[in-house]
């Protein structure tokens, strides 16, 4: 059995004295597509944000490739485990301007923007270089989410955490996002992803296994 990419060991999250979830144990293997499912309000988004290192955990520990996340550089970990949610945030300017801006961060300055790679991602979506020159102010919600996905994928993370990324989209655009994620996964067998979605058909399409998150009693 290969070393898990991610492993949660007895994770717990407490807010104002109330346990949202606790004693969570699960693993994400290289190449795996995991769904986190459960009723609304059970804390799925909180769990993904905790895995991404954006929110604290009050119990247990999280491992990344065999090492405690608490011992790793937070910026480097967040570059390898990227969280995407359903409300994209973009800077004023063109699509390409937004894609390039991430390389201004010190963590990514050793990398270079690869326009050809972006065009390869866009081709199955029936979009070309003209899309890169569009102002983000004129994008639909689905198109903005495509840009956010591209911004993450170009950094070649090891894990994507997808928090209802297609919730406000029509079925066609949602499947384009799914296709983008599939392209990214196919490029490296070690990559893995975690999805949350209220769309059971989507969960069946895009994941291999489900982890059920239950309410605390």
N, C-alpha and C positions, 0 to 999 in steps of 0.2 A: 504494500500500500504506500503510495507516495506521501510525502509530507504535505499536510493540508496547507492551502494558501492562507486561509483564515480559520481560526478556531476560537470559539467563545466557550469560556469555562465558568459556569456558575455566575453569569452576568446578572446584575441587578441595577435597576434605575429607580431612584426615589425622588419624588418631588413634594416638598412641603410635608414631609412625614408620611406620604402615601407611596407604597410600592406600586409602580406602574407594571413592572414585570421583574421577576427574580428567578434565580436558579436555572438560567437558560444555558443549555449546552448544545452546540451544533458546530459542524465543520463545513467548509467550502473547499472542495477539492479542485486542483488544476483542471481547467476545461469544463467545469460544472456550471450549470445554469440553475440557480436555486430560487424558488419562490418563497417569500414570507407572506403567509396568508393569515387572516383572522378578521373579526368584526371591526367595524369602524370604532375608533377611540381606544383600541387595545394597545396602541403605542408602536405601530409598525414604523412610522416615520422617525419616531424617537430612537428606535433601535438602529435604523440605517444611519442616522446622524451620529449615534454613539460609535458605530463601527467605523465611520469615516473620521472619527476623532474631532468632530465638531461640537459634540455635547459630552458631558462627563458621565461616567458610570460610578455607582456607589458601592458596587460589590462585584467580586469576580475579576477575571482578567481576559484580555483579548490578545491572541497570538497572531503574528503575521510571518509566514514562512518559518515557523518554529521559534520566533523571538517575541518576547513580550512587547506589545506596542508601546507600553509606558517607557521602554528604554530606547525607543527609536526617535530620530529627528522628526518632529511633527510635520514640517514642510515636506520632507522627502516621503514620509508615509502618505500624506495627503496627495502627493503627486502620483503615487502608485495605486491608491484606493480613492477613486473619485466619485463624489455624490452628485447625482443629477435629480432635480425635482421638477414638478410640473409647471413652475412659474419662472421662466427664463429671465435672467437679468443681462441686458446687453448695453454696451456703451453707444453713445451717439456716433453715427458714422456709417460706413459701408460694412457689409458682411466680412469682406477681407480684412478691413481695419480691425474688426473685433477678433478675428482669428490670429492676427499678427501680434496683438497687444500682449498676449500671454507670454510671449518670448521676451518681453521687457522685464519680467520678474527675474530676480537674481538666480532663483533656483533653475530656471529654464534657459539662461543665457548661453549655455553650452550647446543648446539645440538650435536648429534653424527651421524657419517656416518652409514647408514643402508644398508648393502650390500644386504640383503634379499629383501628389498623394491626395490632396483635397478633391481634385477633379476626378480621381478614381473613385472616391467615395460618392461623389455627386452623380456620376454617370448612370448608375442603376435607378436613380431618383428622377431621371429625365431632366436634369439641370446641368448647366455648363458654366463657363467662365462669366457669363453675363450675370448669373446669380450672385457671384462674389462682389459685383459692383453695385448691387442694389443697396439702398439705404435701409437700415434696420427698422426705421420708422414706418416703412411701407410693407413690412412683412406681416403675414398672417401669424396667428399664434402657433400653428403647426410649423411654419417656416422658421420662426424664431427658435423653436425647440430643435429643429434640424441644425441650426447654427451652434447652439449650445452643445449638442452632441458632437459636432465636428470639432469644436474647440477642445473638448475633452479627449476625443479619440486620437487627434493628431499628436498628443503627448505620449501615446502608447502606454497607458496605465496597465497594471496587472489585473485590477478588479474595477468593475463598474457597479455602482449601487444606484438602481433606477427606481425612484420613488414616484409611482403613478405618472411617468413622464408623458403619457399620451391621453390623460384623463379628459382633456378638453378638446380633443381632436376628432375629426371624422375618421371612419374606418380606413380609408385609403391612406391618409397621412400617417395614421398610427402604424400601419404596416410598413410605411417607408422608414419610420424610426426603427422598427423591429429589424428591417433589412440592414440598416446602418450598423446596428449592434451585431448582427450576424456576420457582416463583413469583417468587423473588428475581431470577433472571436475566431474566425477561420484563419486569420493571419498568424496566430500563435496558439498552439495547443495548450499552453500554460495559462492563458487568460481565462477569467471566470467572471460571472456576473450574478447579481442578486436583484430580483424584481419584486415590487409590490404593485398590485393592480386589483381593482374591483371587477375587472372583466375576466370572467372565468375562461372564456374561449381564448383570450390572449395568453393567460397563464399556461394553458395547455399547449399553446403554440411555441412559446418562447422559453419554457423551463423544463427541466428534467425531473425535479424533485421538489416537494413542498415541505416547509417547516411551519407548523401551525403554532401561532402565538395566541395564547388564551388570556382572558382577563384574570387578574388577581382576585381571589375570593375576598 
